[in-house]
Amino acid sequence: MIFLNTLDIISEKFPVLDYYPFCLKIFQETKTIPFKTPITFFMGENGTGKSTLLKALAYRCGIHIWQSEERLRFEPNPYEDDLYKAISVEWENGAVPGSYFGSQIFSHFAKNLEEWAVGDAAMLNYFGGKSLVTQSHGQSLMSYFTSRYTLKGLYFLDEPETALSPSSLIELLNLLIKTAKLGHAQFIIATHSPLLLACPNALIYSFDGPVVAPIRYEETSYYHLYRNFMNHPEKFIKND
Protein backbone atom coordinates (compact mmCIF):
# COMPACT_ATOMS: atom_id res chain seq x y z
CA MET A 1 0.00 0.00 0.00
CA ILE A 2 1.30 3.42 -0.97
CA PHE A 3 -0.14 6.33 1.01
CA LEU A 4 2.48 8.94 0.16
CA ASN A 5 3.25 9.32 -3.55
CA THR A 6 5.84 12.09 -3.87
CA LEU A 7 7.92 14.64 -2.04
CA ASP A 8 8.81 17.93 -3.75
CA ILE A 9 11.61 20.19 -2.53
CA ILE A 10 10.85 23.80 -3.42
CA SER A 11 14.20 25.59 -3.39
CA GLU A 12 12.52 28.91 -4.20
CA LYS A 13 11.12 28.83 -0.66
CA PHE A 14 14.53 28.46 1.01
CA PRO A 15 14.89 31.37 3.45
CA VAL A 16 18.71 31.35 3.21
CA LEU A 17 21.45 29.43 1.41
CA ASP A 18 24.24 29.73 3.97
CA TYR A 19 22.65 27.89 6.93
CA TYR A 20 22.13 24.16 7.35
CA PRO A 21 20.15 22.43 5.89
CA PHE A 22 19.52 24.92 3.08
CA CYS A 23 23.24 25.17 2.36
CA LEU A 24 23.36 21.55 1.19
CA LYS A 25 23.66 21.37 -2.59
CA ILE A 26 21.69 18.13 -2.63
CA PHE A 27 18.60 19.96 -1.37
CA GLN A 28 19.18 22.85 -3.75
CA GLU A 29 19.41 20.49 -6.75
CA THR A 30 16.87 17.75 -5.90
CA LYS A 31 13.34 18.56 -7.03
CA THR A 32 11.14 15.46 -6.65
CA ILE A 33 11.42 12.16 -4.79
CA PRO A 34 8.76 9.59 -5.73
CA PHE A 35 7.72 6.77 -3.40
CA LYS A 36 6.84 3.72 -5.48
CA THR A 37 7.12 0.90 -2.96
CA PRO A 38 5.75 0.28 0.57
CA ILE A 39 9.32 0.39 1.94
CA THR A 40 11.74 3.17 1.01
CA PHE A 41 15.25 3.70 2.38
CA PHE A 42 17.35 6.86 2.59
CA MET A 43 21.06 6.00 2.75
CA GLY A 44 24.20 8.13 2.75
CA GLU A 45 27.13 9.23 4.85
CA ASN A 46 26.74 11.38 7.97
CA GLY A 47 25.95 14.97 7.13
CA THR A 48 24.39 14.29 3.74
CA GLY A 49 20.93 15.31 4.96
CA LYS A 50 19.00 12.02 4.93
CA SER A 51 17.81 12.22 8.55
CA THR A 52 17.10 15.94 8.21
CA LEU A 53 14.88 15.33 5.19
CA LEU A 54 13.19 12.39 6.91
CA LYS A 55 12.25 14.56 9.87
CA ALA A 56 11.08 17.44 7.66
CA LEU A 57 8.95 15.03 5.64
CA ALA A 58 7.34 13.66 8.81
CA TYR A 59 6.51 17.21 9.93
CA ARG A 60 5.01 18.01 6.52
CA CYS A 61 2.88 14.85 6.72
CA GLY A 62 1.46 15.97 10.07
CA ILE A 63 3.25 13.31 12.13
CA HIS A 64 3.87 14.25 15.75
CA ILE A 65 7.52 14.01 16.79
CA TRP A 66 8.31 13.62 20.46
CA GLN A 67 10.82 16.18 21.68
CA SER A 68 13.07 16.04 24.72
CA GLU A 69 13.84 19.14 26.75
CA GLU A 70 15.35 22.03 24.81
CA ARG A 71 18.97 22.76 25.62
CA LEU A 72 21.10 25.80 24.89
CA ARG A 73 23.36 25.63 21.84
CA PHE A 74 26.77 27.28 21.53
CA GLU A 75 26.02 28.13 17.90
CA PRO A 76 22.22 28.23 17.52
CA ASN A 77 20.79 27.74 14.03
CA PRO A 78 17.43 29.48 13.57
CA TYR A 79 16.75 27.52 10.37
CA GLU A 80 17.67 24.03 11.55
CA ASP A 81 14.10 22.72 11.68
CA ASP A 82 12.60 24.78 8.85
CA LEU A 83 13.12 22.47 5.88
CA TYR A 84 9.53 21.19 6.11
CA LYS A 85 8.34 24.69 5.15
CA ALA A 86 10.01 24.29 1.75
CA ILE A 87 8.62 20.89 0.81
CA SER A 88 5.25 19.66 -0.41
CA VAL A 89 3.77 16.17 -0.60
CA GLU A 90 1.24 14.35 -2.75
CA TRP A 91 -0.97 11.70 -1.17
CA GLU A 92 -2.61 8.75 -2.92
CA ASN A 93 -6.01 9.10 -1.21
CA GLY A 94 -5.55 11.70 1.49
CA ALA A 95 -3.34 11.92 4.55
CA VAL A 96 -3.04 9.00 6.98
CA PRO A 97 -1.78 8.90 10.59
CA GLY A 98 1.56 7.41 11.54
CA SER A 99 4.61 7.84 13.73
CA TYR A 100 8.24 8.93 13.73
CA PHE A 101 10.95 6.86 15.40
CA GLY A 102 14.35 8.12 16.54
CA SER A 103 16.45 6.42 19.22
CA GLN A 104 16.74 9.50 21.46
CA ILE A 105 13.07 10.33 20.98
CA PHE A 106 12.13 6.75 21.83
CA SER A 107 14.10 6.87 25.09
CA HIS A 108 12.20 10.03 26.11
CA PHE A 109 8.87 8.46 25.10
CA ALA A 110 9.57 5.23 27.01
CA LYS A 111 10.21 7.19 30.22
CA ASN A 112 6.97 9.13 29.79
CA LEU A 113 5.06 5.91 29.12
CA GLU A 114 6.46 4.46 32.35
CA GLU A 115 5.10 7.43 34.31
CA TRP A 116 1.68 7.12 32.65
CA ALA A 117 1.59 3.39 33.44
CA VAL A 118 1.94 4.12 37.16
CA GLY A 119 -1.57 5.56 37.05
CA ASP A 120 -2.93 3.30 34.30
CA ALA A 121 -1.09 0.01 33.75
CA ALA A 122 -3.29 -0.73 30.74
CA MET A 123 -1.27 1.86 28.80
CA LEU A 124 1.43 -0.81 28.40
CA ASN A 125 -0.99 -3.07 26.53
CA TYR A 126 -0.47 -0.94 23.43
CA PHE A 127 3.26 -1.73 23.49
CA GLY A 128 3.45 -5.45 24.18
CA GLY A 129 2.16 -5.40 27.77
CA LYS A 130 5.60 -4.92 29.33
CA SER A 131 7.45 -1.91 30.65
CA LEU A 132 9.72 -0.55 27.93
CA VAL A 133 12.12 0.73 30.58
CA THR A 134 12.75 -2.57 32.37
CA GLN A 135 13.58 -4.42 29.14
CA SER A 136 16.92 -4.05 27.42
CA HIS A 137 17.01 -1.21 24.92
CA GLY A 138 16.93 -3.61 21.98
CA GLN A 139 14.08 -5.67 23.46
CA SER A 140 12.02 -2.56 24.20
CA LEU A 141 12.51 -1.35 20.62
CA MET A 142 11.25 -4.63 19.19
CA SER A 143 8.28 -4.59 21.59
CA TYR A 144 7.44 -1.11 20.35
CA PHE A 145 7.88 -1.95 16.66
CA THR A 146 5.88 -5.19 16.87
CA SER A 147 2.95 -3.46 18.57
CA ARG A 148 2.96 -0.11 16.78
CA TYR A 149 3.16 -1.38 13.21
CA THR A 150 0.00 -3.45 13.44
CA LEU A 151 -1.89 -0.18 12.89
CA LYS A 152 -2.59 1.38 9.49
CA GLY A 153 -0.24 4.27 8.87
CA LEU A 154 2.82 5.97 7.44
CA TYR A 155 5.93 5.23 9.49
CA PHE A 156 9.23 7.09 9.58
CA LEU A 157 12.29 5.49 11.19
CA ASP A 158 15.60 7.30 11.70
CA GLU A 159 18.49 4.83 11.98
CA PRO A 160 16.62 2.11 13.93
CA GLU A 161 19.77 -0.04 13.83
CA THR A 162 21.43 2.10 16.52
CA ALA A 163 20.55 -0.18 19.46
CA LEU A 164 19.73 -3.43 17.68
CA SER A 165 21.91 -6.53 17.41
CA PRO A 166 22.31 -8.14 13.96
CA SER A 167 19.74 -10.81 14.84
CA SER A 168 17.27 -8.14 16.01
CA LEU A 169 17.88 -6.21 12.80
CA ILE A 170 16.92 -9.29 10.81
CA GLU A 171 13.83 -9.62 13.01
CA LEU A 172 12.95 -5.99 12.26
CA LEU A 173 13.57 -6.55 8.55
CA ASN A 174 11.14 -9.47 8.49
CA LEU A 175 8.61 -7.44 10.47
CA LEU A 176 8.80 -4.65 7.88
CA ILE A 177 8.35 -7.12 5.02
CA LYS A 178 5.42 -8.87 6.72
CA THR A 179 3.68 -5.62 7.64
CA ALA A 180 4.13 -4.13 4.17
CA LYS A 181 2.65 -7.28 2.57
CA LEU A 182 -0.48 -6.89 4.70
CA GLY A 183 -1.07 -3.64 2.83
CA HIS A 184 -1.75 -1.29 5.74
CA ALA A 185 1.64 0.35 6.27
CA GLN A 186 4.22 2.38 4.36
CA PHE A 187 7.75 2.82 5.72
CA ILE A 188 10.37 5.49 4.98
CA ILE A 189 13.63 4.72 6.75
CA ALA A 190 16.99 6.47 7.06
CA THR A 191 19.67 3.87 7.70
CA HIS A 192 23.33 2.85 7.50
CA SER A 193 22.50 -0.85 7.84
CA PRO A 194 23.24 -3.18 4.90
CA LEU A 195 21.00 -5.74 6.62
CA LEU A 196 17.95 -3.51 6.37
CA LEU A 197 18.89 -2.31 2.89
CA ALA A 198 18.74 -5.92 1.70
CA CYS A 199 14.94 -5.75 1.93
CA PRO A 200 13.52 -7.32 -1.25
CA ASN A 201 11.70 -4.94 -3.63
CA ALA A 202 12.48 -1.89 -1.46
CA LEU A 203 13.40 1.41 -3.06
CA ILE A 204 16.78 2.80 -1.95
CA TYR A 205 17.65 6.47 -2.38
CA SER A 206 21.30 7.52 -2.10
CA PHE A 207 22.23 10.90 -0.63
CA ASP A 208 25.90 10.54 -1.61
CA GLY A 209 25.60 12.23 -5.01
CA PRO A 210 24.73 15.72 -6.29
CA VAL A 211 21.00 14.85 -6.12
CA VAL A 212 18.93 12.28 -4.26
CA ALA A 213 18.84 9.32 -6.65
CA PRO A 214 17.73 5.66 -6.62
CA ILE A 215 20.43 3.05 -6.28
CA ARG A 216 20.57 -0.74 -6.40
CA TYR A 217 21.43 -2.57 -3.19
CA GLU A 218 24.58 -4.10 -4.66
CA GLU A 219 25.75 -0.65 -5.74
CA THR A 220 25.53 0.94 -2.29
CA SER A 221 28.75 1.89 -0.53
CA TYR A 222 27.62 0.00 2.59
CA TYR A 223 27.23 -3.25 0.68
CA HIS A 224 30.72 -2.95 -0.78
CA LEU A 225 32.30 -1.88 2.51
CA TYR A 226 30.80 -4.71 4.57
CA ARG A 227 31.48 -7.32 1.90
CA ASN A 228 35.09 -6.24 1.53
CA PHE A 229 35.60 -6.06 5.27
CA MET A 230 34.20 -9.55 5.85
CA ASN A 231 36.36 -10.97 3.07
CA HIS A 232 39.56 -9.09 3.99
CA PRO A 233 39.38 -7.56 7.49
CA GLU A 234 43.17 -7.29 7.61
CA LYS A 235 43.01 -4.56 4.97
CA PHE A 236 40.94 -2.33 7.24
CA ILE A 237 42.50 -2.94 10.67
CA LYS A 238 45.37 -0.66 11.56
CA ASN A 239 48.09 -2.01 13.84
CA ASP A 240 50.07 1.22 14.21
C-alpha positions in Angstrom: 0.0 0.0 0.0 1.3 3.4 -1.0 -0.1 6.3 1.0 2.5 8.9 0.2 3.3 9.3 -3.5 5.8 12.1 -3.9 7.9 14.6 -2.0 8.8 17.9 -3.7 11.6 20.2 -2.5 10.8 23.8 -3.4 14.2 25.6 -3.4 12.5 28.9 -4.2 11.1 28.8 -0.7 14.5 28.5 1.0 14.9 31.4 3.5 18.7 31.3 3.2 21.5 29.4 1.4 24.2 29.7 4.0 22.7 27.9 6.9 22.1 24.2 7.3 20.2 22.4 5.9 19.5 24.9 3.1 23.2 25.2 2.4 23.4 21.6 1.2 23.7 21.4 -2.6 21.7 18.1 -2.6 18.6 20.0 -1.4 19.2 22.9 -3.7 19.4 20.5 -6.7 16.9 17.7 -5.9 13.3 18.6 -7.0 11.1 15.5 -6.6 11.4 12.2 -4.8 8.8 9.6 -5.7 7.7 6.8 -3.4 6.8 3.7 -5.5 7.1 0.9 -3.0 5.8 0.3 0.6 9.3 0.4 1.9 11.7 3.2 1.0 15.2 3.7 2.4 17.4 6.9 2.6 21.1 6.0 2.8 24.2 8.1 2.7 27.1 9.2 4.8 26.7 11.4 8.0 26.0 15.0 7.1 24.4 14.3 3.7 20.9 15.3 5.0 19.0 12.0 4.9 17.8 12.2 8.6 17.1 15.9 8.2 14.9 15.3 5.2 13.2 12.4 6.9 12.2 14.6 9.9 11.1 17.4 7.7 8.9 15.0 5.6 7.3 13.7 8.8 6.5 17.2 9.9 5.0 18.0 6.5 2.9 14.9 6.7 1.5 16.0 10.1 3.2 13.3 12.1 3.9 14.2 15.7 7.5 14.0 16.8 8.3 13.6 20.5 10.8 16.2 21.7 13.1 16.0 24.7 13.8 19.1 26.8 15.3 22.0 24.8 19.0 22.8 25.6 21.1 25.8 24.9 23.4 25.6 21.8 26.8 27.3 21.5 26.0 28.1 17.9 22.2 28.2 17.5 20.8 27.7 14.0 17.4 29.5 13.6 16.7 27.5 10.4 17.7 24.0 11.6 14.1 22.7 11.7 12.6 24.8 8.8 13.1 22.5 5.9 9.5 21.2 6.1 8.3 24.7 5.2 10.0 24.3 1.7 8.6 20.9 0.8 5.2 19.7 -0.4 3.8 16.2 -0.6 1.2 14.3 -2.7 -1.0 11.7 -1.2 -2.6 8.8 -2.9 -6.0 9.1 -1.2 -5.5 11.7 1.5 -3.3 11.9 4.6 -3.0 9.0 7.0 -1.8 8.9 10.6 1.6 7.4 11.5 4.6 7.8 13.7 8.2 8.9 13.7 11.0 6.9 15.4 14.4 8.1 16.5 16.4 6.4 19.2 16.7 9.5 21.5 13.1 10.3 21.0 12.1 6.7 21.8 14.1 6.9 25.1 12.2 10.0 26.1 8.9 8.5 25.1 9.6 5.2 27.0 10.2 7.2 30.2 7.0 9.1 29.8 5.1 5.9 29.1 6.5 4.5 32.3 5.1 7.4 34.3 1.7 7.1 32.6 1.6 3.4 33.4 1.9 4.1 37.2 -1.6 5.6 37.0 -2.9 3.3 34.3 -1.1 0.0 33.8 -3.3 -0.7 30.7 -1.3 1.9 28.8 1.4 -0.8 28.4 -1.0 -3.1 26.5 -0.5 -0.9 23.4 3.3 -1.7 23.5 3.4 -5.4 24.2 2.2 -5.4 27.8 5.6 -4.9 29.3 7.5 -1.9 30.7 9.7 -0.6 27.9 12.1 0.7 30.6 12.8 -2.6 32.4 13.6 -4.4 29.1 16.9 -4.0 27.4 17.0 -1.2 24.9 16.9 -3.6 22.0 14.1 -5.7 23.5 12.0 -2.6 24.2 12.5 -1.3 20.6 11.2 -4.6 19.2 8.3 -4.6 21.6 7.4 -1.1 20.3 7.9 -2.0 16.7 5.9 -5.2 16.9 2.9 -3.5 18.6 3.0 -0.1 16.8 3.2 -1.4 13.2 0.0 -3.5 13.4 -1.9 -0.2 12.9 -2.6 1.4 9.5 -0.2 4.3 8.9 2.8 6.0 7.4 5.9 5.2 9.5 9.2 7.1 9.6 12.3 5.5 11.2 15.6 7.3 11.7 18.5 4.8 12.0 16.6 2.1 13.9 19.8 0.0 13.8 21.4 2.1 16.5 20.6 -0.2 19.5 19.7 -3.4 17.7 21.9 -6.5 17.4 22.3 -8.1 14.0 19.7 -10.8 14.8 17.3 -8.1 16.0 17.9 -6.2 12.8 16.9 -9.3 10.8 13.8 -9.6 13.0 12.9 -6.0 12.3 13.6 -6.5 8.6 11.1 -9.5 8.5 8.6 -7.4 10.5 8.8 -4.6 7.9 8.4 -7.1 5.0 5.4 -8.9 6.7 3.7 -5.6 7.6 4.1 -4.1 4.2 2.6 -7.3 2.6 -0.5 -6.9 4.7 -1.1 -3.6 2.8 -1.7 -1.3 5.7 1.6 0.3 6.3 4.2 2.4 4.4 7.7 2.8 5.7 10.4 5.5 5.0 13.6 4.7 6.8 17.0 6.5 7.1 19.7 3.9 7.7 23.3 2.8 7.5 22.5 -0.9 7.8 23.2 -3.2 4.9 21.0 -5.7 6.6 18.0 -3.5 6.4 18.9 -2.3 2.9 18.7 -5.9 1.7 14.9 -5.7 1.9 13.5 -7.3 -1.2 11.7 -4.9 -3.6 12.5 -1.9 -1.5 13.4 1.4 -3.1 16.8 2.8 -2.0 17.7 6.5 -2.4 21.3 7.5 -2.1 22.2 10.9 -0.6 25.9 10.5 -1.6 25.6 12.2 -5.0 24.7 15.7 -6.3 21.0 14.8 -6.1 18.9 12.3 -4.3 18.8 9.3 -6.6 17.7 5.7 -6.6 20.4 3.1 -6.3 20.6 -0.7 -6.4 21.4 -2.6 -3.2 24.6 -4.1 -4.7 25.7 -0.6 -5.7 25.5 0.9 -2.3 28.7 1.9 -0.5 27.6 0.0 2.6 27.2 -3.2 0.7 30.7 -2.9 -0.8 32.3 -1.9 2.5 30.8 -4.7 4.6 31.5 -7.3 1.9 35.1 -6.2 1.5 35.6 -6.1 5.3 34.2 -9.6 5.8 36.4 -11.0 3.1 39.6 -9.1 4.0 39.4 -7.6 7.5 43.2 -7.3 7.6 43.0 -4.6 5.0 40.9 -2.3 7.2 42.5 -2.9 10.7 45.4 -0.7 11.6 48.1 -2.0 13.8 50.1 1.2 14.2 
